[in-house]
Amino acid sequence: MKPDHALVCLQPGPHASLVSQALPQPRLGRHQVLVRVTATSINPIDTKRAQGYGRRLLGLIGAGGNAVVLGNDFAGHVVAVGPQATPYKVGDQVYGVLPTGRAGGAHKSTLVADARYLRPLPKDLDPAAASVLPYTFCTLWQAFSGLGLDANRVKDQHILVHGGSGALGQMAIQVLAQWGGHVTATCSAAHADLCRSLGAETVVDRHQTRITELPAHFDVTLNFGSWSDDAQLVTRLRHGAIGHATTVHPLMSELDQHGWLRGLLRLLSQWRHMRKLVKEKGPQTRYAWVLFKPSPDALDTLAELLRQDHIHLDIAMRVPFSKARRAFQHVANGSPQRAVLLPNA
Ligand SMILES: NC(=O)c1ccc[n+]([C@@H]2O[C@H](COP(=O)([O-])OP(=O)(O)OC[C@H]3O[C@@H](n4cnc5c(N)ncnc54)[C@H](OP(=O)(O)O)[C@@H]3O)[C@@H](O)[C@H]2O)c1
């Protein structure tokens, strides 16, 4: 067996490199589990962080610097268990997610995970297929929580998913359709059939139809596509709508580009402008800037959806760390299919 190692991103920025480095012996806390990683996925945030994105805000929580281990989600098997890391035992197959922080990411051959953010791998589920889900699902969950959406609230509502063919969009379509919502998705023409197959009732080619040409009848709008479309998406909400959530807000980029003071002032101004537009739709209409956060509730819901075979994302490539650069490029290109690293292959 190879010694423990991590894929380290050196000098995040235009000249970043990805190198495999030996890992120090991990120390296990009471509620933690040591996992030997079978598969760990690459999300768009990893490709952006490799370019230096988010360095100010993430630096504040110890996730910046000149040598970072990226990645949040993974699947593998348990090799050691802290005294209170119930209900896991050595040999269990699991999948899970790491928060972004000082301890570094999931692109490792062996990692330490909080038992709250692990779930048993369903029997017969490919570990790689599980490893592409938790980060994106926890983010989607934050979007839903920000708007107060659950299965009861979504039923019979009209929801516009902008960026429907990306990982967030695909998961949103699957969950919202499953909960009885009427989903309209925007994407490129090449991905229209994919969005339809996942449950979108209407699919709009974003290169042919302007957002302002869509009906202004939506109860919810979700922006997973582009910040520059945020204001136009809000105009498509009906009066008295539930609200709008966006994962593509400029929180990190403004701080990166303009520093703390100027960046915060610019963010405040943009937030206020958007909130005002949203509030014109109704005093109860909500507006949410979404930030990924691991959530036991999200992971429970994901586990249930997996049990019912109601959620999946396709994987285009599975590669060892030595081919990581190609896999990062694939994700940076915005493909509907994810790429997965196999650290112990
Ligand atoms: N705030 C957070 O904590 C958080 C967490 C997760 C993700 N995110 C961000 O949310 C976004 C979506 O994530 P994801 O994982 O779904 O990404 P993804 O899998 O890379 O998919 C993004 C999709 O958006 C579409 N797109 C690209 N440019 C667009 C544009 N200008 N306007 C509208 N659609 C566009 C593309 O599909 P088509 O070509 O088919 O249109 C692309 O496949 C990313 O920017 C990601 O960084 C933020």
The ligand as an SDF file (V2000), in Angstrom:
LIG
                    3D

 48 52  0  0  0  0  0  0  0  0999 V2000
  -21.7700   29.8700   -3.3290 N   0  0  0  0  0  0  0  0  0  0  0  0
  -21.4190   28.6080   -3.1160 C   0  0  0  0  0  0  0  0  0  0  0  0
  -21.1480   28.1690   -1.9820 O   0  0  0  0  0  0  0  0  0  0  0  0
  -21.3760   27.6810   -4.3090 C   0  0  0  0  0  0  0  0  0  0  0  0
  -21.3810   26.2970   -4.1050 C   0  0  0  0  0  0  0  0  0  0  0  0
  -21.4310   25.4750   -5.2280 C   0  0  0  0  0  0  0  0  0  0  0  0
  -21.3760   26.0370   -6.5050 C   0  0  0  0  0  0  0  0  0  0  0  0
  -21.3000   27.3730   -6.6370 N   0  0  0  0  0  0  0  0  0  0  0  0
  -21.2600   27.9950   -7.9680 C   0  0  0  0  0  0  0  0  0  0  0  0
  -22.5200   27.7890   -8.6020 O   0  0  0  0  0  0  0  0  0  0  0  0
  -22.3260   27.6590  -10.0050 C   0  0  0  0  0  0  0  0  0  0  0  0
  -22.9800   26.3720  -10.4770 C   0  0  0  0  0  0  0  0  0  0  0  0
  -22.3230   25.2700   -9.8830 O   0  0  0  0  0  0  0  0  0  0  0  0
  -22.3340   23.8630  -10.6000 P   0  0  0  0  0  0  0  0  0  0  0  0
  -21.6260   22.9130   -9.7380 O   0  0  0  0  0  0  0  0  0  0  0  0
  -23.7050   23.5480  -11.0670 O   0  0  0  0  0  0  0  0  0  0  0  0
  -21.4270   24.2230  -11.8870 O   0  0  0  0  0  0  0  0  0  0  0  0
  -21.2270   23.3840  -13.2070 P   0  0  0  0  0  0  0  0  0  0  0  0
  -21.5570   21.9490  -12.9670 O   0  0  0  0  0  0  0  0  0  0  0  0
  -19.8880   23.7260  -13.7240 O   0  0  0  0  0  0  0  0  0  0  0  0
  -22.3480   23.9390  -14.2230 O   0  0  0  0  0  0  0  0  0  0  0  0
  -22.4490   25.2470  -14.5600 C   0  0  0  0  0  0  0  0  0  0  0  0
  -23.3670   25.3230  -15.7970 C   0  0  0  0  0  0  0  0  0  0  0  0
  -23.8710   26.6580  -15.9000 O   0  0  0  0  0  0  0  0  0  0  0  0
  -24.0940   26.9510  -17.2530 C   0  0  0  0  0  0  0  0  0  0  0  0
  -23.5280   28.2590  -17.5090 N   0  0  0  0  0  0  0  0  0  0  0  0
  -22.2440   28.6110  -17.7380 C   0  0  0  0  0  0  0  0  0  0  0  0
  -22.1360   29.9230  -17.9310 N   0  0  0  0  0  0  0  0  0  0  0  0
  -23.3800   30.4330  -17.8230 C   0  0  0  0  0  0  0  0  0  0  0  0
  -23.9270   31.7290  -17.9480 C   0  0  0  0  0  0  0  0  0  0  0  0
  -23.1540   32.7920  -18.2320 N   0  0  0  0  0  0  0  0  0  0  0  0
  -25.2460   31.8760  -17.7860 N   0  0  0  0  0  0  0  0  0  0  0  0
  -26.0390   30.8380  -17.5030 C   0  0  0  0  0  0  0  0  0  0  0  0
  -25.5890   29.5670  -17.3880 N   0  0  0  0  0  0  0  0  0  0  0  0
  -24.2680   29.3790  -17.5550 C   0  0  0  0  0  0  0  0  0  0  0  0
  -23.4120   25.8810  -18.1100 C   0  0  0  0  0  0  0  0  0  0  0  0
  -24.4040   25.0330  -18.7080 O   0  0  0  0  0  0  0  0  0  0  0  0
  -25.0160   25.3070  -20.1770 P   0  0  0  0  0  0  0  0  0  0  0  0
  -23.8690   25.5350  -21.1030 O   0  0  0  0  0  0  0  0  0  0  0  0
  -25.8330   24.1000  -20.5080 O   0  0  0  0  0  0  0  0  0  0  0  0
  -25.8730   26.5360  -20.0200 O   0  0  0  0  0  0  0  0  0  0  0  0
  -22.6130   25.0750  -17.0720 C   0  0  0  0  0  0  0  0  0  0  0  0
  -22.5680   23.7180  -17.3510 O   0  0  0  0  0  0  0  0  0  0  0  0
  -20.8140   27.6940  -10.2390 C   0  0  0  0  0  0  0  0  0  0  0  0
  -20.4460   28.9960  -10.6090 O   0  0  0  0  0  0  0  0  0  0  0  0
  -20.2360   27.3370   -8.8820 C   0  0  0  0  0  0  0  0  0  0  0  0
  -18.9580   27.8580   -8.6710 O   0  0  0  0  0  0  0  0  0  0  0  0
  -21.3020   28.2260   -5.5720 C   0  0  0  0  0  0  0  0  0  0  0  0
  1  2  1  0
  2  3  2  0
  2  4  1  0
  4  5  1  0
  4 48  2  0
  5  6  2  0
  6  7  1  0
  7  8  2  0
  8  9  1  0
  8 48  1  0
  9 10  1  0
  9 46  1  0
 10 11  1  0
 11 12  1  0
 11 44  1  0
 12 13  1  0
 13 14  1  0
 14 15  2  0
 14 16  1  0
 14 17  1  0
 17 18  1  0
 18 19  2  0
 18 20  1  0
 18 21  1  0
 21 22  1  0
 22 23  1  0
 23 24  1  0
 23 42  1  0
 24 25  1  0
 25 26  1  0
 25 36  1  0
 26 27  1  0
 26 35  1  0
 27 28  2  0
 28 29  1  0
 29 30  1  0
 29 35  2  0
 30 31  1  0
 30 32  2  0
 32 33  1  0
 33 34  2  0
 34 35  1  0
 36 37  1  0
 36 42  1  0
 37 38  1  0
 38 39  2  0
 38 40  1  0
 38 41  1  0
 42 43  1  0
 44 45  1  0
 44 46  1  0
 46 47  1  0
M  CHG  2   8   1  16  -1
M  END
$$$$
